[in-house]
Amino acid sequence: MKVFTIAQLEQFSGVKAHTIRIWEQRYNALQPSRSEGNTRYYDNNQLRRLLNISSLMEYKYKPSKLCILSDEALGELVQEHLLSKQDENPVNEFYITQLIAAATAYNEQSFSTIFNAAIAEKGLKLTYGDIIYPLLVRVGYMWTQDSMLVTQEHFMSSLIKQKVFTAVEQIENTIITSDRTWLLFLPENEFHELGLLIANYILKSTGNKVYYLGSNVPLQALNTTLEDLYVSDALTFLVHTPSAEDISEYAKIIGDHNVSLHIATNEQTKKYLSDKLTCTWLTNLNELEQHG
């Protein structure tokens, strides 16, 4: 059984550990187990419950109401808002639902056919913004509802990565027209690389020079790279909310090399970190193109 510390719950949900403890005391929101040393630890069900609470707070529900609900009631609310988030464009919605169906059936041929049709109609950038990003959000909701296995999510992500790698290979000879040089990386313990891959494609396709380091880059390795290369801008994506201390160390090294830091993340993580970092926050692909 996978177990988590309260610090890990904070990173996954964006809810501060102090707040989690208050919710436990006031509302019995979570029911952690205790180690022999009396340290709290949480299982997948507790993490899923906290993620549901955190997600529903985006719809202006008060924690005092959410924390006392059963797991089943929380799930029903998530389902209600998941349905309301479906794309108003029937074409986009068709692609999203069909890609989910192919992924849950482990049908690589069907997934590729649908994905290629979307690329042919929209191009990679619009496919990511209109279909892939909403798809990943939907899959996140499905995981909280036990509607999708981790292996199905990994199967889908690996297929999407293959498509993006192919697209990047096709533009490798694009003429560099920008005087800016970008370093793309994910910090340690951050492995969700898809957004970074899309950013690599966008920046290269618009004439930027890009050094791509990928996921889980140690702090010292980043520092050594910045000493060896000229870089004007650094870009990272945060899917999980890191500790403020950890990400501040990355920001300091980047700043010490006079490199501009750009962070792409969700609004919740931005709110959690915005008063602790000096950087440019990105929330969509159009903003990346503007800054690139």
N, C-alpha and C positions, 0 to 999 in steps of 0.2 A: 504494500500500500504506500503510495506517495504521500509524504508528509511535508508540511511547510511551517516555517517559523513566522512569527508575527511581522518580522521585518520583510520577509518575502511576500506576505499578504499585502503589505503596504506598497511594495514595488509593483505587484501585479494589478492592484486595484486603484492605486492613486489615493487611497484613504490612509491618512496618517495613523501610525500605530497607537498614538495617544487617543485618537478618536475611536479606533476599534475597541480599545479597552473600555472607554466610556459607554459605547453602545452595548458591550457585554454586561457592564454593571447595571445600566439603567433599564435595558430592554431585553436582556438575555438574547441578544441578536445572534451570537455564535456560542458554541459550546465546545471550547478546545479541550483536548486531553492534556495531561501533565506528565512530564518525564519524571524519573526518580529524583532529579535535581529540582523539581517543581517549575520547570520551564514549559510555557505553553507550546503546543504544537497542534496543527490543523490538518485535516485530510482534504481530499478532493471535493467532498460534499460541502465542507465549510467554505472552501475557496469559491466554489460555484455560487453558494448562497451570497457571499460578500460581493461577487461580481454582479449578481442580479440586483442587489441593493444599490450598488454604485451606479449601474447603468440606468436604473429607474429614477435616480435622483436628477438625472439630466432632464427629466420631464416634470421637474418641480415638485415631486413628492417629498414630504418631510421624512427624515430618518426615523422619527418617532412613530410614524405610521408603518413604514416599510419593515422596520426591525422586529415588529411583533407579529408579522404575517408568517404563516407556515411556508415551507418550501413550495408546496403545491400552489398556494395563492400567489406567491412571487412569480412562479413560472407562468401562471395564467396572465399576469400583468405584462410580463415580458412578451409573451405570445401576442397579446393585444397590440402592443406598440411595435413589435416586429412586423405585423401585418400592415400597420399604418405607415411603415417606412418603405413599403414596396414602391418601386419606381413607377412614377406616373406615365412614363413612356412605355407603351406596350412592347416595343421592340427590345428595349433594354431589359425589361422584365422577363421577356422570353429567353434572352440569352442567359440571364442570371439563373433562372430556374432550371434551364436545360443543362447548364454547366454543373450545377449542384447535383442534378439527377445522374449525370455521367460520372461524377466523382464518387458518389455514394455507391454506384454500381461497379467501380473500378474499371470503367470502360474507357480505355485510353483512346481508341479509335474515334468513338463518339465525341469525347471531350475535344480532341484535336480538330475534328470537323467543325464543331460549333465555334471553337476559338478562332480558327482560321477564317470562318465566315464573318465573324465580328471584326477581325483585323482588316479584311478585304473591304468591308463596308465603312469602317470608321477610322482606320489607322491605329497604330499602337497607343498613341497618347490618349485619344478619345476612348478607346477600348478600356484603358486602365481607369480613367476618370469616371466613365459612365457605367462600366460593367464590372471590372475586376475589383476596384476598391469597394463598391457596394456589396459585391459578392463576398469579400473577405469579412466585412462587417456582419453580414448575414450569417456567415459560417461561425463567427464568434458567438453570436446569439444561439445558434444551433448547439454549439458545444455546451453552453450553460444549461441547455434543456436536455442534454443527453441525446440529441437527435443526430449527432455526427460523431464518429469515432476519430481519435487522434490520427490513426493510420489513414483514414479517408482524407482528412485535412492535409496530411503530408503528401499523399498521392497527388492531390490537386495542386498543391504549391509547387511540387517538383515539375509537373507538366507545364505550369505557367512559366517557371524559371527557364525551362528549355526553350520556350517560344521567345522569351526576351533575349536570351543569349544569342539565338539565331538572328534576331533583329539587330542586335549590336554588331555582330559580325558583318552584316550587310552594309554598315555605315563606317567601318573602320578606316576607310580611305577618305572620309570627309575632310575637306580642306579646313585648316584651323584659321579662323578669321578673328578670334577674340584674343585680347592680350591678357586674359585671366587664365589661371591654371588652378584646377580644382582637385582636392584630395577627398575621396569618398571612403568612408569607413563606418563600421558599427563598433561601439565600445565593448569591453569584455562582458560576457554573458548576454549579449544581444545577438540573436541568430536569425531574426526575421528579415531576410535580405531582399525581399521582392521590391519594396519601395526604393531601395538604394539602386537596384538594377535598372528600374525605370528611370530614375534620375540620371544614371550614367548614360542611358540612351538619349534622353532629352538634351543633356549638356553637350554630348558629342555631336548630335545631329544639328545643333545650332552653332557649331564651330568652335567649341571650347576644348582646350587640352585637359584631359582627365587622367588622374592616377587612381586606380580602383583597388582598394585594399581588402574589401569584403567585410565579413562579420568577425566578431569576437577578437578585436585588435587590442593587445595589451598596451597599457599606458606607455611603457618604456619603448616598445616597438614604434608607437606613433611618434614619440619624441625623436628617435633615431631617424625616422623617415623624414621628418620636417627639417632635421639638420642636413640631410643629404640632398633634398630636393627644393627647388624654388616653387612655392605654392602661394597663391594669393587668397584662396578661399578653401574652407573645409566644410564638408556637409556630412551630417549624420542623421539617422532616423532613430527615434525612440518609440518602440512599441510597448515595452514594459516601462513603468516609471522607475528610473534608477534612484538610488539615494542621492540627495543633494551633494553630499560630500564626494561621492565617486565621480559624478559628472562634472563637478567643479574642478577636479584635478585635471580632467581632459581639457576643459575650457581654459584653465591657466596655462597649460603647456602650449596650446594653440595660440593664445594671446601673447605669450612670451616670444613666439616666432613671428609676431606681427601679421598673423593670418586672420582673416575674417571668418567667424564661426556662424554657420547656419544650421539650425535644428528643425527637422520636420517631425511633428508629433501631433497627437490629438489635443483638444482644448483642455481636457482634464490635466494632462501632464504639463502642458504649458502653464496653466494656472498654478500648479504646484511648484514649478521651478522658476517662473518668470522673475520673481524678486531676488533670485539667488544667482542669476547668470546674466552676462552681457553678451547678447547674440541677436541674430535675425531669426525670427520664428516663421516657419512656413507651415501652412495648413492645406495647401492644394498645389497642383502642378502648374497652374497659371502663375502663381507667385514665384515658383522656381524659375520659370522662363523669364519673368520680369527681372529677377535678380541675376540671372545668368547672362 
